[in-house]
Amino acid sequence: MAISVHPSGTKFVSATAPDGTTATVDVDAADSLATTPVPDDFGDKIAFYDLDGKPGAEIVVPVGMFGSNSLFQVYRWENGQLRLMAAPGETMNIKFGTGIWVFPGERILARAMCRKDKALALGSTEMPSPKSGRVIDFAFKPGSGAGEAGEWVVDGRRTVNPSEITDMSVGQQHFKCEDVRIKSLDSSTAPSTTSTASTTSCDRSKDMTSTVQRAIAALPTMNDWAWRTTATQIPEPCATLGFATTTVEMATNSSPVGIMLFHDGEYVGPAATCYPPVESVKNDGDDTVVVTYRYPNEGDSNADMTGRATLTHTWQDGKVVKTGDIPARLTQLAGCTP
């Protein structure tokens, strides 16, 4: 049975089967939990990930922000219903209830990471200078009654290189997963299944100011510095890959620079999860952003850095692909790989 999912500006998600069976979930109630509710165009932000390692995708719906925390709800199609999935492990905060997935936005980068043919893993590392990566593996046990669809059971714990968590070449900031929206939500294949989230035309008149401000609010912070709430660059709303930049208050030549990437006017994540000083950021065509970082070589002062490293970010196959050589000294000074 093929499922088609239709996000709507009225803030509900409905799943409709070919036999006419329809299930609808209203997410307005979740907005009351958020200090920054999800905007009316939230349908463009919905993602379809295989989180439980079983046939069919789960629907990941952004709910909004609570302070620096990002809030999501996740739905699973089961027995003709959209069923809310409980949050696993540390993404569950009793303050919000078991059905809200909470990801912190300060000092810790936490990501739900999909594993092929297995349930997800939760990874976390310190920010902006990762030192170690911690991963908790989960197995998913489907529910048998009404309410939330099953539970997550810890299946192991391990330590990994933090780059496994900070790598943003797949998914988005809080989900390291490939979007499978073109597939059926159940075990059948349906190549013709589509979503209005993937076919919505771009609005070239869209004011990107609030979108960029939400992206800035999602950037992790550390050491008591705070990002400026206004960006020094605003992306074109219909660029295949655009960017915005911000820095900290009272910035100097060596201050961190946050680079946020956007696809068709929607935030897809930061260019890096640590923030070395930046020499330049520019577009190279419609689908490529080129970033040149600067860093001090031996004997340099922060005011006169001679080290340079250029990375190219290109939108390919629905994700950002990063290329370029990163000097070991830049990684050492930044505390992670940009």
Stockholm file with secondary structure:
# STOCKHOLM 1.0

chainA/1-338         MAISVHPSGTKFVSATAPDGTTATVDVDAADSLATTPVPDDFGDKIAFYDLDGKPGAEIVVPVGMFGSNSLFQVYRWENGQLRLMAAPGETMNIKFGTGIWVFPGERILARAMCRKDKALALGSTEMPSPKSGRVIDFAFKPGSGAGEAGEWVVDGRRTVNPSEITDMSVGQQHFKCEDVRIKSLDSSTAPSTTSTASTTSCDRSKDMTSTVQRAIAALPTMNDWAWRTTATQIPEPCATLGFATTTVEMATNSSPVGIMLFHDGEYVGPAATCYPPVESVKNDGDDTVVVTYRYPNEGDSNADMTGRATLTHTWQDGKVVKTGDIPARLTQLAGCTP
#=GR chainA/1-338 SS CCCEEEECTTSEEEEECTTSCEEEEECHHHHTTCSEECCTTGGGGCEEECCSSSSSCEEEEEEEEETTEEEEEEEEEETTEEEECCCCGGGBCTTTCTTCEEECCSSEEEEEEEETTEEEEEEEEESSSCCCEEEEEEEEECCSSSSSCCEEEEEEEEEECTHHHHCCSSSBTTEECCCCTTSCSSSSCCTTCCBHHHHCCCCTTCCCHHHHHHHHHHSCCCTTCCBCSSCSBCCCTTCSSEEEEEEBTTCCTTCCEEEEEEETTEEEEESCSSCCCEEEEEESSSSEEEEEEEECCTTCCTTSCCEEEEEEEEEETTEEEEESCCCHHHHHHHSSCC
#=GC SS_cons         CCCEEEECTTSEEEEECTTSCEEEEECHHHHTTCSEECCTTGGGGCEEECCSSSSSCEEEEEEEEETTEEEEEEEEEETTEEEECCCCGGGBCTTTCTTCEEECCSSEEEEEEEETTEEEEEEEEESSSCCCEEEEEEEEECCSSSSSCCEEEEEEEEEECTHHHHCCSSSBTTEECCCCTTSCSSSSCCTTCCBHHHHCCCCTTCCCHHHHHHHHHHSCCCTTCCBCSSCSBCCCTTCSSEEEEEEBTTCCTTCCEEEEEEETTEEEEESCSSCCCEEEEEESSSSEEEEEEEECCTTCCTTSCCEEEEEEEEEETTEEEEESCCCHHHHHHHSSCC
//
